Amino acid sequence: MQRYDKTKVVVKYGGNAMGDEELSRAFARDITLLRQSGVHPVVVHGGGPQIGSMLKRLNIQSEFKGGLRVTDRATVEVVEMVLSGSINKSIVQNINYEGGRAIGLSGKDGDMLLARKLHRKFRDPDSKIEEILDLGFVGEPDVVNPKVLELILEKDLIPVVAPVAPGRDGETYNINADTFAGAIAGSLNAKRLLFLTDVPGVLDKDGKLIKQLTVAGARALIADGTISGGMIPKVETCMEALDRGVEGVVIVDGKVPHSVLLELFTDHGAGTLIVP
């Protein structure tokens, strides 16, 4: 436990673990225990399913381009309401109930993060023509200012951050929570960034968990097809976080009770650790 004393650990929280009340309470207890053990945790959360549910309740239809959801003005208002509102405060309340002292934030608070509009390239499989997709108010990190987080951590508070941020144009942007967490972790020079996912970690071709990977090893596994599908952007986000200055990034199964503590405080860990 001493190797993480007084270090910063960023945890990206989402997936099925967030929707399960028992796992949510266990997560809150684990984050509280981290702080009591001398670690400075920062929680960044997503909320895709909850956003989708609210859009459906409000009868707001989503447009898709190249398989990606377009976030128009009505949608981004719902995104901010759900992420910065109900989800954020629920996590804060759970941590406080377990004896921690959490505070809810978004990228807007204290000029924490400035976003830029995200543009995605899409190649039509039929015409082979490549075009730039306009996804509306979807952003990516541009400038990160960790000062407000550092002040909060100095006061032994636990920041819980929603991935919503302003742009230079004054608009509000929704940012992928994994990307947001990586940018925050890099700005804090975090010792660890943990991605709580719905899978055990990176698996080899026999379906067995790979305990540790270097960036070079991860690139080789992407090239030979071992890492494929939705795991590719996850691993690429891990590598980007390492480039930003994070010491190590872990992909871990958030459905496993106490997976955060198992990863940090046991020798065998609980997921795949990726290092430079």
Backbone torsions as a table, in degrees:
resi	resn	phi	psi	omega
1	MET	NA	-26.9	-175.2
2	GLN	-66.0	-26.0	-177.0
3	ARG	-67.3	-17.4	178.0
4	TYR	-106.0	4.7	-178.6
5	ASP	-61.2	127.2	178.6
6	LYS	65.5	13.6	176.6
7	THR	-95.1	162.4	179.0
8	LYS	-99.2	131.7	178.2
9	VAL	-127.3	121.8	178.4
10	VAL	-100.0	130.2	-179.8
11	VAL	-118.5	119.0	173.4
12	LYS	-89.4	120.0	-171.3
13	TYR	-113.4	127.9	179.0
14	GLY	-177.1	-163.0	177.7
15	GLY	73.5	-157.2	-176.5
16	ASN	-64.3	-29.6	-179.0
17	ALA	-60.2	-33.4	-178.0
18	MET	-71.4	-30.4	-176.4
19	GLY	-86.6	-8.4	-178.9
20	ASP	-99.0	119.3	-174.0
21	GLU	-61.0	-42.0	-179.0
22	GLU	-66.1	-43.4	177.7
23	LEU	-66.9	-34.2	178.2
24	SER	-63.3	-42.6	177.8
25	ARG	-65.8	-40.9	178.8
26	ALA	-63.9	-39.5	177.6
27	PHE	-61.8	-44.7	179.3
28	ALA	-60.9	-40.3	177.4
29	ARG	-64.2	-41.3	-179.3
30	ASP	-64.4	-43.7	179.6
31	ILE	-63.9	-40.2	177.1
32	THR	-62.7	-42.6	179.6
33	LEU	-65.5	-36.0	176.1
34	LEU	-57.2	-48.0	-179.0
35	ARG	-64.5	-40.9	179.5
36	GLN	-67.7	-20.5	-179.9
37	SER	-91.0	2.0	177.4
38	GLY	101.2	-3.2	177.6
39	VAL	-84.6	149.0	176.2
40	HIS	-106.3	92.3	-178.8
41	PRO	-82.8	145.9	170.8
42	VAL	-126.3	126.4	-179.5
43	VAL	-103.3	126.6	170.2
44	VAL	-115.7	129.8	-174.6
45	HIS	-122.6	155.3	172.5
46	GLY	-101.7	-150.9	-179.2
47	GLY	162.6	31.2	-177.6
48	GLY	-54.7	-50.4	-179.5
49	PRO	-61.0	-38.9	-179.9
50	GLN	-67.4	-36.7	177.3
51	ILE	-65.6	-45.6	178.9
52	GLY	-59.2	-40.6	179.6
53	SER	-64.9	-41.6	-179.8
54	MET	-69.1	-39.5	177.1
55	LEU	-59.9	-38.9	178.9
56	LYS	-66.4	-42.6	179.8
57	ARG	-62.9	-35.5	-178.7
58	LEU	-88.3	0.0	178.9
59	ASN	59.8	39.9	175.5
60	ILE	-97.2	114.8	-177.3
61	GLN	-80.3	138.8	179.3
62	SER	-98.9	139.8	174.5
63	GLU	-101.1	142.3	179.6
64	PHE	-120.9	138.9	175.1
65	LYS	-128.2	122.8	-179.1
66	GLY	58.8	30.2	-179.8
67	GLY	82.2	2.1	-178.3
68	LEU	-110.3	139.4	-179.2
69	ARG	-71.8	132.1	174.0
70	VAL	-86.0	126.2	-179.7
71	THR	-99.0	98.4	178.1
72	ASP	-84.8	-176.3	-174.2
73	ARG	-64.0	-40.8	179.1
74	ALA	-64.5	-38.7	-179.1
75	THR	-69.3	-42.1	-177.9
76	VAL	-66.7	-29.1	175.2
77	GLU	-65.3	-39.7	177.2
78	VAL	-68.9	-41.4	178.5
79	VAL	-55.9	-48.6	-178.9
80	GLU	-66.8	-39.8	-179.9
81	MET	-60.9	-44.5	-176.9
82	VAL	-75.4	-47.8	-176.5
83	LEU	-68.8	-53.2	-176.5
84	SER	-79.0	-16.1	-178.1
85	GLY	-100.3	-97.4	-169.3
86	SER	-60.6	-45.4	-177.6
87	ILE	-67.5	-50.3	-177.1
88	ASN	-57.7	-47.0	-175.9
89	LYS	-72.4	-27.9	175.7
90	SER	-66.0	-42.9	178.2
91	ILE	-65.0	-44.0	178.0
92	VAL	-58.9	-46.1	-178.5
93	GLN	-62.0	-42.5	-179.8
94	ASN	-63.1	-42.5	179.5
95	ILE	-65.5	-43.5	179.6
96	ASN	-64.6	-37.0	178.4
97	TYR	-62.4	-32.8	-178.6
98	GLU	-85.7	4.1	176.1
99	GLY	104.2	0.0	175.8
100	GLY	-85.0	177.9	175.7
101	ARG	-128.1	92.5	-175.5
102	ALA	-102.4	155.1	177.2
103	ILE	-138.5	133.4	-176.4
104	GLY	-90.6	136.0	-177.2
105	LEU	-141.7	170.9	166.1
106	SER	-136.0	178.2	179.2
107	GLY	-62.1	-15.0	179.2
108	LYS	-74.7	-25.7	-172.5
109	ASP	-76.2	128.7	177.7
110	GLY	62.6	26.3	-176.3
111	ASP	52.0	40.8	-175.8
112	MET	-61.7	-44.7	-176.5
113	LEU	-145.7	133.3	175.7
114	LEU	-106.9	130.1	-176.1
115	ALA	-101.4	158.2	168.1
116	ARG	-124.6	152.0	-177.7
117	LYS	-62.5	134.3	-179.5
118	LEU	-92.0	131.8	174.0
119	HIS	-117.1	134.4	-179.7
120	ARG	-117.0	137.6	175.3
121	LYS	-85.6	141.5	179.3
122	PHE	-137.8	128.0	176.8
123	ARG	-104.5	118.7	178.8
124	ASP	-65.7	123.6	-176.0
125	PRO	-65.6	-21.3	-179.4
126	ASP	-89.6	-53.9	-177.0
127	SER	-83.9	-16.8	-176.8
128	LYS	66.0	11.3	179.3
129	ILE	-82.6	133.0	179.4
130	GLU	-97.4	133.7	179.0
131	GLU	-134.5	159.0	176.4
132	ILE	-92.9	122.1	-178.4
133	LEU	-87.6	134.4	172.6
134	ASP	-95.5	108.5	-176.6
135	LEU	-95.2	14.3	177.9
136	GLY	75.8	-132.5	-173.8
137	PHE	-90.2	52.2	172.7
138	VAL	-106.2	128.0	-175.3
139	GLY	-124.0	178.8	173.5
140	GLU	-140.6	157.1	-177.6
141	PRO	-61.8	135.5	176.8
142	ASP	-112.5	-60.9	179.3
143	VAL	-129.0	132.1	178.9
144	VAL	-115.3	129.5	176.6
145	ASN	-119.3	102.9	-173.5
146	PRO	-82.7	6.3	-172.8
147	LYS	-55.5	-46.2	-177.7
148	VAL	-64.4	-37.2	177.6
149	LEU	-67.2	-40.5	179.6
150	GLU	-63.9	-39.2	177.9
151	LEU	-64.9	-41.0	179.5
152	ILE	-65.8	-42.9	180.0
153	LEU	-64.7	-34.6	178.0
154	GLU	-62.9	-25.9	-179.6
155	LYS	-92.5	13.0	178.9
156	ASP	62.7	26.6	173.7
157	LEU	-93.5	158.9	-179.9
158	ILE	-110.5	109.0	178.9
159	PRO	-74.0	135.2	174.3
160	VAL	-120.6	114.2	-165.3
161	VAL	-117.1	129.8	175.1
162	ALA	-90.7	138.5	-175.0
163	PRO	-82.6	60.2	175.9
164	VAL	-123.2	137.0	-176.1
165	ALA	-151.9	157.4	177.4
166	PRO	-84.9	157.9	172.9
167	GLY	-106.4	172.5	178.0
168	ARG	-64.0	-20.7	-180.0
169	ASP	-85.0	1.6	179.7
170	GLY	84.3	-0.5	179.4
171	GLU	-85.4	163.8	176.7
172	THR	-99.4	135.0	-177.9
173	TYR	-123.7	140.2	172.9
174	ASN	-89.3	129.6	-177.3
175	ILE	-119.5	138.1	175.2
176	ASN	-52.6	129.4	-173.1
177	ALA	-64.1	-34.2	177.4
178	ASP	-63.3	-47.3	-179.8
179	THR	-63.5	-42.3	178.6
180	PHE	-60.2	-47.0	-179.2
181	ALA	-62.3	-39.7	178.5
182	GLY	-62.9	-41.3	179.0
183	ALA	-66.2	-41.6	179.0
184	ILE	-64.9	-46.2	-179.2
185	ALA	-61.1	-40.6	178.5
186	GLY	-64.5	-40.8	-178.7
187	SER	-66.8	-27.0	-179.7
188	LEU	-92.9	-1.3	-173.1
189	ASN	51.6	48.1	-175.3
190	ALA	-63.6	145.0	176.2
191	LYS	-71.9	-36.8	178.6
192	ARG	-140.4	144.7	168.1
193	LEU	-121.5	121.8	-179.0
194	LEU	-109.7	125.3	173.1
195	PHE	-100.1	109.5	174.9
196	LEU	-83.2	115.6	-173.5
197	THR	-121.5	-167.2	178.2
198	ASP	-104.5	11.1	179.9
199	VAL	-130.3	159.4	-176.9
200	PRO	-65.4	-24.8	-175.8
201	GLY	149.5	-153.7	176.5
202	VAL	-84.2	129.0	-178.1
203	LEU	-107.8	148.5	175.3
204	ASP	-82.3	-175.3	-175.1
205	LYS	-68.5	-15.6	176.8
206	ASP	-94.5	4.4	179.1
207	GLY	81.4	14.2	-179.9
208	LYS	-96.3	145.5	-177.5
209	LEU	-66.8	132.4	172.7
210	ILE	-92.4	116.2	-173.0
211	LYS	-69.9	-38.0	-176.0
212	GLN	-148.3	143.2	179.8
213	LEU	-139.0	146.2	166.4
214	THR	-91.9	167.2	177.1
215	VAL	-59.5	-43.3	179.3
216	ALA	-61.8	-40.8	178.7
217	GLY	-65.7	-38.5	178.7
218	ALA	-65.0	-42.2	179.2
219	ARG	-62.9	-37.9	179.1
220	ALA	-65.6	-38.6	179.8
221	LEU	-70.5	-30.4	174.0
222	ILE	-68.5	-42.9	-177.7
223	ALA	-64.0	-37.2	-177.4
224	ASP	-91.9	2.8	174.1
225	GLY	89.0	0.4	177.7
226	THR	-64.7	-45.1	172.5
227	ILE	-92.6	118.9	-174.6
228	SER	-144.3	175.0	175.1
229	GLY	57.8	-136.7	-176.2
230	GLY	-68.9	-14.0	178.2
231	MET	-74.8	-23.2	-179.0
232	ILE	-61.0	-54.0	179.3
233	PRO	-62.8	-31.0	178.0
234	LYS	-63.3	-47.2	-179.4
235	VAL	-68.3	-37.5	177.7
236	GLU	-63.2	-37.3	175.9
237	THR	-64.7	-38.3	176.1
238	CYS	-59.9	-44.7	-178.2
239	MET	-67.0	-37.5	176.3
240	GLU	-62.8	-39.2	178.5
241	ALA	-64.7	-38.8	176.7
242	LEU	-63.8	-39.6	177.0
243	ASP	-61.9	-30.5	-179.2
244	ARG	-79.2	-10.5	176.4
245	GLY	119.1	4.3	176.9
246	VAL	-72.3	139.7	-176.3
247	GLU	-72.2	-39.9	179.6
248	GLY	-158.3	145.7	-178.2
249	VAL	-123.4	136.4	-176.0
250	VAL	-122.6	132.5	170.2
251	ILE	-101.4	120.4	-172.8
252	VAL	-138.4	152.9	-178.5
253	ASP	-79.3	112.9	-179.3
254	GLY	-72.9	-12.0	179.1
255	LYS	-80.3	-14.9	178.2
256	VAL	-80.8	121.5	-179.2
257	PRO	-56.8	135.0	176.2
258	HIS	62.8	28.3	-178.1
259	SER	-61.0	-32.9	178.7
260	VAL	-63.6	-46.3	-179.5
261	LEU	-68.2	-39.5	179.1
262	LEU	-61.1	-40.0	-179.4
263	GLU	-68.5	-43.6	-173.3
264	LEU	-84.2	-33.3	-168.5
265	PHE	-113.3	7.1	175.0
266	THR	-123.1	155.8	-177.1
267	ASP	-70.3	-33.4	-176.1
268	HIS	-84.2	-13.8	178.2
269	GLY	67.6	-167.1	-177.2
270	ALA	-143.1	-0.7	-177.4
271	GLY	-152.5	-152.4	178.1
272	THR	-105.8	120.6	176.4
273	LEU	-93.5	126.2	177.0
274	ILE	-112.5	127.1	-177.5
275	VAL	-125.5	163.7	-179.7
276	PRO	-58.4	NA	NA
